Amino acid sequence: MLRQQQTKTDYIVVFEYTAASGPYAGVRTINYFDSKEQFAAAYTEEAKKTEKVVGEGVTEREAQVLLRWMSIGGLVRANLHEATNKQTGRVDERAMEMTVLTTAIALRELWKL
């Protein structure tokens, strides 16, 4: 089972979204699994179409370093996509402000480590 929070026995994998994931291409995520076997079962051929592994079985610190090498362009595209009204195709300025602020806070925390 994929979890968002780490435990002492986690198997940590860093993924990067591929071009097949559209506006999220280049965005990296840290994912926690109970074991290597659980990761192997979850990383299906379908998942491989939209995510590639950039770090497997890494420490929390190593995972954070891998996130630092994430494409800023990917984050900008993802923020823009998140802030775009799907019905009108127009960017909601308030939503864009919030997604950029959230991203900036996350990046600041990542670089503090």
C-alpha positions, 0 to 999 in steps of 0.5 A: 500500500502506498503511503504519504508518511514514512515509517522506519521500515519503508521502502522509498521510491522516487518517481518522475512523471513522464511525457505521457502524464501531460502537464505533470511531466518532469515532476518528481514525487517521494513514495513510501511502500511497506517493502520492495515486493509491494513496490514491485507489485504496484509498479505495473506496466500501466504505471510505467507509462506515466512514471519512471523510477529515478531512485529506488530503495533510497534513504529519505535524505537521498530522496530529497536530494533527487527532488532537488534535481526536479525540473522547475519547468515541470513544476510551472506546467503543473501549477498552470494546469492546476490553476486552469479552469477546465470549463473555460480554459482560462487561468484562475489567478487566485488558484495560480497564486495558491499553487505557486505559493504552495510550490514555493513553500515546498521548495523552500523546505526541501532546500533547507534540508 
